[in-house]
Amino acid sequence: MPWYNGDYPPSYKNQPKKIRDKATEIANEVLKTTGNEGEAIATGLKQARAHFANLQKKKAKDE
């Protein structure tokens, strides 16, 4: 079941909005590919955290 419009997996509940939104976006793409909700949820959250960590590193490097 894809997640949209504020609907997201319960494990994303306590995440900051920007991470939750990015994780949901990624999870939906993984779900389309694999069809595995558990894998989609875990991958979405992991990749969203990595995405924003990389942005912070890049921003710090540019300063």
N, CA, C and O atoms as a Tripos MOL2 file, in Angstrom:
@<TRIPOS>MOLECULE
protein
  252   251    63     0     0
PROTEIN
NO_CHARGES

@<TRIPOS>ATOM
      1 N           0.8420   -1.1720    0.0000 N.3       1 MET1
      2 CA          0.0000    0.0000    0.0000 C.3       1 MET1
      3 C           0.8920    1.2420    0.0000 C.2       1 MET1
      4 O           1.6390    1.4540    0.9550 O.2       1 MET1
      5 N           0.8330    2.0450   -1.0200 N.am      2 PRO2
      6 CA          1.6410    3.2740   -1.0420 C.3       2 PRO2
      7 C           1.1250    4.2910   -0.0210 C.2       2 PRO2
      8 O          -0.0450    4.2660    0.3620 O.2       2 PRO2
      9 N           2.0020    5.1680    0.4050 N.am      3 TRP3
     10 CA          1.6730    6.1760    1.4130 C.3       3 TRP3
     11 C           1.6870    7.5610    0.7650 C.2       3 TRP3
     12 O           2.6460    7.9200    0.0820 O.2       3 TRP3
     13 N           0.6290    8.3300    0.9810 N.am      4 TYR4
     14 CA          0.5010    9.6750    0.4060 C.3       4 TYR4
     15 C          -0.2600   10.6000    1.3380 C.2       4 TYR4
     16 O          -0.9680   10.1530    2.2400 O.2       4 TYR4
     17 N          -0.1010   11.9050    1.1060 N.am      5 ASN5
     18 CA         -0.8880   12.9500    1.7690 C.3       5 ASN5
     19 C          -0.9540   12.8110    3.2870 C.2       5 ASN5
     20 O          -2.0370   12.7650    3.8700 O.2       5 ASN5
     21 N           0.1950   12.7470    3.9050 N.am      6 GLY6
     22 CA          0.2420   12.6820    5.3650 C.3       6 GLY6
     23 C           0.0480   11.2900    5.9240 C.2       6 GLY6
     24 O           0.1350   11.0930    7.1360 O.2       6 GLY6
     25 N          -0.2130   10.3250    5.0680 N.am      7 ASP7
     26 CA         -0.3120    8.9350    5.4920 C.3       7 ASP7
     27 C           1.0920    8.3450    5.3790 C.2       7 ASP7
     28 O           1.7060    8.3950    4.3130 O.2       7 ASP7
     29 N           1.5860    7.7980    6.4580 N.am      8 TYR8
     30 CA          2.9350    7.2440    6.4550 C.3       8 TYR8
     31 C           3.0010    6.0990    7.4530 C.2       8 TYR8
     32 O           2.1340    5.9810    8.3190 O.2       8 TYR8
     33 N           4.0130    5.2620    7.3420 N.am      9 PRO9
     34 CA          4.1370    4.1310    8.2690 C.3       9 PRO9
     35 C           4.2720    4.6160    9.7200 C.2       9 PRO9
     36 O           4.8890    5.6510    9.9720 O.2       9 PRO9
     37 N           3.7070    3.8840   10.6570 N.am     10 PRO10
     38 CA          3.7790    4.2750   12.0680 C.3      10 PRO10
     39 C           5.2110    4.4730   12.5790 C.2      10 PRO10
     40 O           5.4350    5.2970   13.4660 O.2      10 PRO10
     41 N           6.1660    3.7440   12.0420 N.am     11 SER11
     42 CA          7.5540    3.8810   12.5040 C.3      11 SER11
     43 C           8.1520    5.2250   12.1130 C.2      11 SER11
     44 O           9.2260    5.5750   12.6020 O.2      11 SER11
     45 N           7.4990    5.9840   11.2550 N.am     12 TYR12
     46 CA          7.9750    7.3060   10.8520 C.3      12 TYR12
     47 C           7.3940    8.4040   11.7410 C.2      12 TYR12
     48 O           7.7670    9.5700   11.6090 O.2      12 TYR12
     49 N           6.4980    8.0440   12.6320 N.am     13 LYS13
     50 CA          5.7350    9.0040   13.4390 C.3      13 LYS13
     51 C           6.6000   10.0380   14.1630 C.2      13 LYS13
     52 O           6.2630   11.2220   14.1630 O.2      13 LYS13
     53 N           7.6820    9.6260   14.7640 N.am     14 ASN14
     54 CA          8.4950   10.5300   15.5760 C.3      14 ASN14
     55 C           9.6620   11.1610   14.8210 C.2      14 ASN14
     56 O          10.5350   11.7840   15.4260 O.2      14 ASN14
     57 N           9.6760   11.0020   13.5200 N.am     15 GLN15
     58 CA         10.7460   11.5820   12.7070 C.3      15 GLN15
     59 C          10.4140   13.0400   12.3700 C.2      15 GLN15
     60 O           9.2390   13.3940   12.2690 O.2      15 GLN15
     61 N          11.4220   13.8800   12.1970 N.am     16 PRO16
     62 CA         11.1560   15.2450   11.7340 C.3      16 PRO16
     63 C          10.4400   15.1970   10.3800 C.2      16 PRO16
     64 O          10.6290   14.2680    9.5950 O.2      16 PRO16
     65 N           9.6210   16.2110   10.1250 N.am     17 LYS17
     66 CA          8.7910   16.2280    8.9170 C.3      17 LYS17
     67 C           9.6030   16.0400    7.6400 C.2      17 LYS17
     68 O           9.2040   15.2810    6.7570 O.2      17 LYS17
     69 N          10.7360   16.7260    7.5360 N.am     18 LYS18
     70 CA         11.5030   16.6210    6.2890 C.3      18 LYS18
     71 C          12.0210   15.1970    6.0750 C.2      18 LYS18
     72 O          12.0330   14.7110    4.9440 O.2      18 LYS18
     73 N          12.4430   14.5300    7.1380 N.am     19 ILE19
     74 CA         12.9040   13.1470    7.0140 C.3      19 ILE19
     75 C          11.7290   12.2290    6.7210 C.2      19 ILE19
     76 O          11.8250   11.3420    5.8720 O.2      19 ILE19
     77 N          10.6260   12.4380    7.4200 N.am     20 ARG20
     78 CA          9.4340   11.6140    7.2120 C.3      20 ARG20
     79 C           8.9420   11.7200    5.7650 C.2      20 ARG20
     80 O           8.6120   10.7080    5.1470 O.2      20 ARG20
     81 N           8.8930   12.9360    5.2280 N.am     21 ASP21
     82 CA          8.4260   13.1310    3.8540 C.3      21 ASP21
     83 C           9.3570   12.4710    2.8440 C.2      21 ASP21
     84 O           8.8970   11.8150    1.9090 O.2      21 ASP21
     85 N          10.6700   12.6410    3.0280 N.am     22 LYS22
     86 CA         11.6430   12.0410    2.1100 C.3      22 LYS22
     87 C          11.6110   10.5160    2.2290 C.2      22 LYS22
     88 O          11.6860    9.8100    1.2240 O.2      22 LYS22
     89 N          11.5010   10.0150    3.4540 N.am     23 ALA23
     90 CA         11.4510    8.5670    3.6760 C.3      23 ALA23
     91 C          10.2110    7.9680    3.0190 C.2      23 ALA23
     92 O          10.2760    6.8790    2.4480 O.2      23 ALA23
     93 N           9.0960    8.6660    3.0970 N.am     24 THR24
     94 CA          7.8620    8.1930    2.4730 C.3      24 THR24
     95 C           8.0110    8.1500    0.9600 C.2      24 THR24
     96 O           7.5760    7.1990    0.3110 O.2      24 THR24
     97 N           8.6270    9.1810    0.4060 N.am     25 GLU25
     98 CA          8.8790    9.2300   -1.0420 C.3      25 GLU25
     99 C           9.7400    8.0420   -1.4800 C.2      25 GLU25
    100 O           9.4270    7.3630   -2.4580 O.2      25 GLU25
    101 N          10.8130    7.8040   -0.7530 N.am     26 ILE26
    102 CA         11.7250    6.7010   -1.0840 C.3      26 ILE26
    103 C          11.0200    5.3560   -0.8900 C.2      26 ILE26
    104 O          11.1250    4.4630   -1.7310 O.2      26 ILE26
    105 N          10.3080    5.2240    0.2160 N.am     27 ALA27
    106 CA          9.6100    3.9650    0.5040 C.3      27 ALA27
    107 C           8.6060    3.6240   -0.5940 C.2      27 ALA27
    108 O           8.4720    2.4580   -0.9650 O.2      27 ALA27
    109 N           7.9090    4.6130   -1.1120 N.am     28 ASN28
    110 CA          6.9540    4.3510   -2.1910 C.3      28 ASN28
    111 C           7.6490    3.8210   -3.4380 C.2      28 ASN28
    112 O           7.1270    2.9360   -4.1160 O.2      28 ASN28
    113 N           8.8180    4.3580   -3.7400 N.am     29 GLU29
    114 CA          9.5700    3.8750   -4.9050 C.3      29 GLU29
    115 C          10.0680    2.4430   -4.6840 C.2      29 GLU29
    116 O          10.0050    1.6130   -5.5910 O.2      29 GLU29
    117 N          10.5590    2.1620   -3.4830 N.am     30 VAL30
    118 CA         11.0210    0.8030   -3.1740 C.3      30 VAL30
    119 C           9.8410   -0.1640   -3.2270 C.2      30 VAL30
    120 O           9.9760   -1.2810   -3.7260 O.2      30 VAL30
    121 N           8.6970    0.2550   -2.7190 N.am     31 LEU31
    122 CA          7.5050   -0.5890   -2.7290 C.3      31 LEU31
    123 C           7.0920   -0.9350   -4.1600 C.2      31 LEU31
    124 O           6.7000   -2.0680   -4.4370 O.2      31 LEU31
    125 N           7.1800    0.0380   -5.0640 N.am     32 LYS32
    126 CA          6.8610   -0.2260   -6.4740 C.3      32 LYS32
    127 C           7.7950   -1.2910   -7.0490 C.2      32 LYS32
    128 O           7.3730   -2.1400   -7.8340 O.2      32 LYS32
    129 N           9.0550   -1.2370   -6.6540 N.am     33 THR33
    130 CA         10.0660   -2.1430   -7.1920 C.3      33 THR33
    131 C           9.9800   -3.5400   -6.5900 C.2      33 THR33
    132 O          10.0020   -4.5410   -7.3070 O.2      33 THR33
    133 N           9.8830   -3.5950   -5.2600 N.am     34 THR34
    134 CA          9.9810   -4.8970   -4.5860 C.3      34 THR34
    135 C           8.6410   -5.4720   -4.1560 C.2      34 THR34
    136 O           8.4760   -6.6910   -4.1070 O.2      34 THR34
    137 N           7.6850   -4.6080   -3.8440 N.am     35 GLY35
    138 CA          6.4100   -5.0820   -3.3300 C.3      35 GLY35
    139 C           6.4700   -5.4800   -1.8650 C.2      35 GLY35
    140 O           5.4870   -5.9860   -1.3250 O.2      35 GLY35
    141 N           7.5980   -5.2610   -1.2180 N.am     36 ASN36
    142 CA          7.8050   -5.6610    0.1710 C.3      36 ASN36
    143 C           7.7030   -4.4250    1.0680 C.2      36 ASN36
    144 O           8.5940   -3.5760    1.0620 O.2      36 ASN36
    145 N           6.6030   -4.3260    1.8450 N.am     37 GLU37
    146 CA          6.3860   -3.1530    2.6930 C.3      37 GLU37
    147 C           7.4700   -2.9860    3.7490 C.2      37 GLU37
    148 O           7.9550   -1.8740    3.9600 O.2      37 GLU37
    149 N           7.8530   -4.0560    4.4080 N.am     38 GLY38
    150 CA          8.8730   -3.9790    5.4550 C.3      38 GLY38
    151 C          10.1940   -3.4520    4.9220 C.2      38 GLY38
    152 O          10.8290   -2.5920    5.5320 O.2      38 GLY38
    153 N          10.5920   -3.9760    3.7860 N.am     39 GLU39
    154 CA         11.8310   -3.5180    3.1620 C.3      39 GLU39
    155 C          11.7170   -2.0580    2.7330 C.2      39 GLU39
    156 O          12.6610   -1.2840    2.8890 O.2      39 GLU39
    157 N          10.5660   -1.6890    2.1950 N.am     40 ALA40
    158 CA         10.3480   -0.3140    1.7430 C.3      40 ALA40
    159 C          10.4290    0.6670    2.9080 C.2      40 ALA40
    160 O          11.0470    1.7240    2.7880 O.2      40 ALA40
    161 N           9.8190    0.3270    4.0170 N.am     41 ILE41
    162 CA          9.8180    1.2080    5.1920 C.3      41 ILE41
    163 C          11.2420    1.3860    5.7260 C.2      41 ILE41
    164 O          11.6860    2.5090    5.9650 O.2      41 ILE41
    165 N          11.9420    0.2860    5.9080 N.am     42 ALA42
    166 CA         13.3010    0.3470    6.4500 C.3      42 ALA42
    167 C          14.2480    1.0930    5.5120 C.2      42 ALA42
    168 O          15.0320    1.9340    5.9500 O.2      42 ALA42
    169 N          14.1700    0.7830    4.2410 N.am     43 THR43
    170 CA         15.0460    1.4290    3.2630 C.3      43 THR43
    171 C          14.7350    2.9150    3.1560 C.2      43 THR43
    172 O          15.6460    3.7400    3.0800 O.2      43 THR43
    173 N          13.4660    3.2540    3.1500 N.am     44 GLY44
    174 CA         13.0700    4.6600    3.0610 C.3      44 GLY44
    175 C          13.6550    5.4860    4.1870 C.2      44 GLY44
    176 O          14.2120    6.5590    3.9540 O.2      44 GLY44
    177 N          13.5310    4.9940    5.3980 N.am     45 LEU45
    178 CA         14.0400    5.7370    6.5470 C.3      45 LEU45
    179 C          15.5670    5.8250    6.5290 C.2      45 LEU45
    180 O          16.1350    6.8870    6.7810 O.2      45 LEU45
    181 N          16.2110    4.7340    6.2390 N.am     46 LYS46
    182 CA         17.6780    4.7160    6.1990 C.3      46 LYS46
    183 C          18.2100    5.6750    5.1380 C.2      46 LYS46
    184 O          19.1270    6.4510    5.4030 O.2      46 LYS46
    185 N          17.6410    5.6230    3.9510 N.am     47 GLN47
    186 CA         18.1090    6.4740    2.8600 C.3      47 GLN47
    187 C          17.7730    7.9430    3.0840 C.2      47 GLN47
    188 O          18.5480    8.8170    2.6940 O.2      47 GLN47
    189 N          16.6410    8.2290    3.6990 N.am     48 ALA48
    190 CA         16.2870    9.6260    3.9950 C.3      48 ALA48
    191 C          17.2680   10.2210    4.9980 C.2      48 ALA48
    192 O          17.7140   11.3570    4.8380 O.2      48 ALA48
    193 N          17.6000    9.4610    6.0230 N.am     49 ARG49
    194 CA         18.5820    9.9410    7.0000 C.3      49 ARG49
    195 C          19.9360   10.1870    6.3290 C.2      49 ARG49
    196 O          20.5960   11.1910    6.5960 O.2      49 ARG49
    197 N          20.3380    9.2690    5.4650 N.am     50 ALA50
    198 CA         21.6170    9.4120    4.7580 C.3      50 ALA50
    199 C          21.5820   10.6290    3.8370 C.2      50 ALA50
    200 O          22.5710   11.3540    3.7330 O.2      50 ALA50
    201 N          20.4760   10.8530    3.1830 N.am     51 HIS51
    202 CA         20.3260   11.9930    2.2800 C.3      51 HIS51
    203 C          20.5660   13.3110    3.0210 C.2      51 HIS51
    204 O          21.3320   14.1580    2.5620 O.2      51 HIS51
    205 N          19.9120   13.4740    4.1560 N.am     52 PHE52
    206 CA         20.0610   14.7260    4.8960 C.3      52 PHE52
    207 C          21.4150   14.8350    5.5940 C.2      52 PHE52
    208 O          21.9200   15.9410    5.7830 O.2      52 PHE52
    209 N          22.0020   13.7230    5.9730 N.am     53 ALA53
    210 CA         23.3560   13.7520    6.5370 C.3      53 ALA53
    211 C          24.3470   14.2090    5.4700 C.2      53 ALA53
    212 O          25.2480   14.9990    5.7520 O.2      53 ALA53
    213 N          24.1790   13.7130    4.2500 N.am     54 ASN54
    214 CA         25.0550   14.1270    3.1470 C.3      54 ASN54
    215 C          24.8790   15.5990    2.8130 C.2      54 ASN54
    216 O          25.8520   16.2870    2.5050 O.2      54 ASN54
    217 N          23.6490   16.0880    2.8710 N.am     55 LEU55
    218 CA         23.4080   17.5100    2.6240 C.3      55 LEU55
    219 C          24.1110   18.3720    3.6700 C.2      55 LEU55
    220 O          24.6860   19.4120    3.3450 O.2      55 LEU55
    221 N          24.0600   17.9330    4.9270 N.am     56 GLN56
    222 CA         24.7330   18.6790    6.0000 C.3      56 GLN56
    223 C          26.2420   18.6860    5.7890 C.2      56 GLN56
    224 O          26.8880   19.7200    5.9590 O.2      56 GLN56
    225 N          26.7990   17.5520    5.4250 N.am     57 LYS57
    226 CA         28.2370   17.4760    5.1860 C.3      57 LYS57
    227 C          28.6420   18.3830    4.0370 C.2      57 LYS57
    228 O          29.6540   19.0800    4.1120 O.2      57 LYS57
    229 N          27.8520   18.3690    2.9820 N.am     58 LYS58
    230 CA         28.1540   19.1950    1.8250 C.3      58 LYS58
    231 C          28.0610   20.6870    2.1840 C.2      58 LYS58
    232 O          28.8960   21.4900    1.7690 O.2      58 LYS58
    233 N          27.0440   21.0320    2.9520 N.am     59 LYS59
    234 CA         26.8690   22.4220    3.3800 C.3      59 LYS59
    235 C          28.0380   22.8640    4.2460 C.2      59 LYS59
    236 O          28.5480   23.9720    4.0780 O.2      59 LYS59
    237 N          28.4690   22.0090    5.1720 N.am     60 ALA60
    238 CA         29.5950   22.3380    6.0410 C.3      60 ALA60
    239 C          30.8870   22.4710    5.2440 C.2      60 ALA60
    240 O          31.7300   23.3150    5.5470 O.2      60 ALA60
    241 N          31.0340   21.6390    4.2330 N.am     61 LYS61
    242 CA         32.2310   21.6820    3.3980 C.3      61 LYS61
    243 C          32.2790   22.9670    2.5670 C.2      61 LYS61
    244 O          33.3480   23.5360    2.3500 O.2      61 LYS61
    245 N          31.1200   23.4100    2.1120 N.am     62 ASP62
    246 CA         31.0410   24.6080    1.2830 C.3      62 ASP62
    247 C          31.2590   25.9010    2.0700 C.2      62 ASP62
    248 O          31.5620   26.9450    1.4920 O.2      62 ASP62
    249 N          31.1040   25.8210    3.3620 N.am     63 GLU63
    250 CA         31.2350   27.0400    4.1790 C.3      63 GLU63
    251 C          32.6570   27.4040    4.4410 C.2      63 GLU63
    252 O          32.9250   28.4000    5.1110 O.2      63 GLU63
@<TRIPOS>BOND
     1     1     2 1
     2     2     3 1
     3     3     4 2
     4     3     5 am
     5     5     6 1
     6     6     7 1
     7     7     8 2
     8     7     9 am
     9     9    10 1
    10    10    11 1
    11    11    12 2
    12    11    13 am
    13    13    14 1
    14    14    15 1
    15    15    16 2
    16    15    17 am
    17    17    18 1
    18    18    19 1
    19    19    20 2
    20    19    21 am
    21    21    22 1
    22    22    23 1
    23    23    24 2
    24    23    25 am
    25    25    26 1
    26    26    27 1
    27    27    28 2
    28    27    29 am
    29    29    30 1
    30    30    31 1
    31    31    32 2
    32    31    33 am
    33    33    34 1
    34    34    35 1
    35    35    36 2
    36    35    37 am
    37    37    38 1
    38    38    39 1
    39    39    40 2
    40    39    41 am
    41    41    42 1
    42    42    43 1
    43    43    44 2
    44    43    45 am
    45    45    46 1
    46    46    47 1
    47    47    48 2
    48    47    49 am
    49    49    50 1
    50    50    51 1
    51    51    52 2
    52    51    53 am
    53    53    54 1
    54    54    55 1
    55    55    56 2
    56    55    57 am
    57    57    58 1
    58    58    59 1
    59    59    60 2
    60    59    61 am
    61    61    62 1
    62    62    63 1
    63    63    64 2
    64    63    65 am
    65    65    66 1
    66    66    67 1
    67    67    68 2
    68    67    69 am
    69    69    70 1
    70    70    71 1
    71    71    72 2
    72    71    73 am
    73    73    74 1
    74    74    75 1
    75    75    76 2
    76    75    77 am
    77    77    78 1
    78    78    79 1
    79    79    80 2
    80    79    81 am
    81    81    82 1
    82    82    83 1
    83    83    84 2
    84    83    85 am
    85    85    86 1
    86    86    87 1
    87    87    88 2
    88    87    89 am
    89    89    90 1
    90    90    91 1
    91    91    92 2
    92    91    93 am
    93    93    94 1
    94    94    95 1
    95    95    96 2
    96    95    97 am
    97    97    98 1
    98    98    99 1
    99    99   100 2
   100    99   101 am
   101   101   102 1
   102   102   103 1
   103   103   104 2
   104   103   105 am
   105   105   106 1
   106   106   107 1
   107   107   108 2
   108   107   109 am
   109   109   110 1
   110   110   111 1
   111   111   112 2
   112   111   113 am
   113   113   114 1
   114   114   115 1
   115   115   116 2
   116   115   117 am
   117   117   118 1
   118   118   119 1
   119   119   120 2
   120   119   121 am
   121   121   122 1
   122   122   123 1
   123   123   124 2
   124   123   125 am
   125   125   126 1
   126   126   127 1
   127   127   128 2
   128   127   129 am
   129   129   130 1
   130   130   131 1
   131   131   132 2
   132   131   133 am
   133   133   134 1
   134   134   135 1
   135   135   136 2
   136   135   137 am
   137   137   138 1
   138   138   139 1
   139   139   140 2
   140   139   141 am
   141   141   142 1
   142   142   143 1
   143   143   144 2
   144   143   145 am
   145   145   146 1
   146   146   147 1
   147   147   148 2
   148   147   149 am
   149   149   150 1
   150   150   151 1
   151   151   152 2
   152   151   153 am
   153   153   154 1
   154   154   155 1
   155   155   156 2
   156   155   157 am
   157   157   158 1
   158   158   159 1
   159   159   160 2
   160   159   161 am
   161   161   162 1
   162   162   163 1
   163   163   164 2
   164   163   165 am
   165   165   166 1
   166   166   167 1
   167   167   168 2
   168   167   169 am
   169   169   170 1
   170   170   171 1
   171   171   172 2
   172   171   173 am
   173   173   174 1
   174   174   175 1
   175   175   176 2
   176   175   177 am
   177   177   178 1
   178   178   179 1
   179   179   180 2
   180   179   181 am
   181   181   182 1
   182   182   183 1
   183   183   184 2
   184   183   185 am
   185   185   186 1
   186   186   187 1
   187   187   188 2
   188   187   189 am
   189   189   190 1
   190   190   191 1
   191   191   192 2
   192   191   193 am
   193   193   194 1
   194   194   195 1
   195   195   196 2
   196   195   197 am
   197   197   198 1
   198   198   199 1
   199   199   200 2
   200   199   201 am
   201   201   202 1
   202   202   203 1
   203   203   204 2
   204   203   205 am
   205   205   206 1
   206   206   207 1
   207   207   208 2
   208   207   209 am
   209   209   210 1
   210   210   211 1
   211   211   212 2
   212   211   213 am
   213   213   214 1
   214   214   215 1
   215   215   216 2
   216   215   217 am
   217   217   218 1
   218   218   219 1
   219   219   220 2
   220   219   221 am
   221   221   222 1
   222   222   223 1
   223   223   224 2
   224   223   225 am
   225   225   226 1
   226   226   227 1
   227   227   228 2
   228   227   229 am
   229   229   230 1
   230   230   231 1
   231   231   232 2
   232   231   233 am
   233   233   234 1
   234   234   235 1
   235   235   236 2
   236   235   237 am
   237   237   238 1
   238   238   239 1
   239   239   240 2
   240   239   241 am
   241   241   242 1
   242   242   243 1
   243   243   244 2
   244   243   245 am
   245   245   246 1
   246   246   247 1
   247   247   248 2
   248   247   249 am
   249   249   250 1
   250   250   251 1
   251   251   252 2
@<TRIPOS>SUBSTRUCTURE
     1 MET1         2 RESIDUE 1 A MET
     2 PRO2         6 RESIDUE 1 A PRO
     3 TRP3        10 RESIDUE 1 A TRP
     4 TYR4        14 RESIDUE 1 A TYR
     5 ASN5        18 RESIDUE 1 A ASN
     6 GLY6        22 RESIDUE 1 A GLY
     7 ASP7        26 RESIDUE 1 A ASP
     8 TYR8        30 RESIDUE 1 A TYR
     9 PRO9        34 RESIDUE 1 A PRO
    10 PRO10       38 RESIDUE 1 A PRO
    11 SER11       42 RESIDUE 1 A SER
    12 TYR12       46 RESIDUE 1 A TYR
    13 LYS13       50 RESIDUE 1 A LYS
    14 ASN14       54 RESIDUE 1 A ASN
    15 GLN15       58 RESIDUE 1 A GLN
    16 PRO16       62 RESIDUE 1 A PRO
    17 LYS17       66 RESIDUE 1 A LYS
    18 LYS18       70 RESIDUE 1 A LYS
    19 ILE19       74 RESIDUE 1 A ILE
    20 ARG20       78 RESIDUE 1 A ARG
    21 ASP21       82 RESIDUE 1 A ASP
    22 LYS22       86 RESIDUE 1 A LYS
    23 ALA23       90 RESIDUE 1 A ALA
    24 THR24       94 RESIDUE 1 A THR
    25 GLU25       98 RESIDUE 1 A GLU
    26 ILE26      102 RESIDUE 1 A ILE
    27 ALA27      106 RESIDUE 1 A ALA
    28 ASN28      110 RESIDUE 1 A ASN
    29 GLU29      114 RESIDUE 1 A GLU
    30 VAL30      118 RESIDUE 1 A VAL
    31 LEU31      122 RESIDUE 1 A LEU
    32 LYS32      126 RESIDUE 1 A LYS
    33 THR33      130 RESIDUE 1 A THR
    34 THR34      134 RESIDUE 1 A THR
    35 GLY35      138 RESIDUE 1 A GLY
    36 ASN36      142 RESIDUE 1 A ASN
    37 GLU37      146 RESIDUE 1 A GLU
    38 GLY38      150 RESIDUE 1 A GLY
    39 GLU39      154 RESIDUE 1 A GLU
    40 ALA40      158 RESIDUE 1 A ALA
    41 ILE41      162 RESIDUE 1 A ILE
    42 ALA42      166 RESIDUE 1 A ALA
    43 THR43      170 RESIDUE 1 A THR
    44 GLY44      174 RESIDUE 1 A GLY
    45 LEU45      178 RESIDUE 1 A LEU
    46 LYS46      182 RESIDUE 1 A LYS
    47 GLN47      186 RESIDUE 1 A GLN
    48 ALA48      190 RESIDUE 1 A ALA
    49 ARG49      194 RESIDUE 1 A ARG
    50 ALA50      198 RESIDUE 1 A ALA
    51 HIS51      202 RESIDUE 1 A HIS
    52 PHE52      206 RESIDUE 1 A PHE
    53 ALA53      210 RESIDUE 1 A ALA
    54 ASN54      214 RESIDUE 1 A ASN
    55 LEU55      218 RESIDUE 1 A LEU
    56 GLN56      222 RESIDUE 1 A GLN
    57 LYS57      226 RESIDUE 1 A LYS
    58 LYS58      230 RESIDUE 1 A LYS
    59 LYS59      234 RESIDUE 1 A LYS
    60 ALA60      238 RESIDUE 1 A ALA
    61 LYS61      242 RESIDUE 1 A LYS
    62 ASP62      246 RESIDUE 1 A ASP
    63 GLU63      250 RESIDUE 1 A GLU
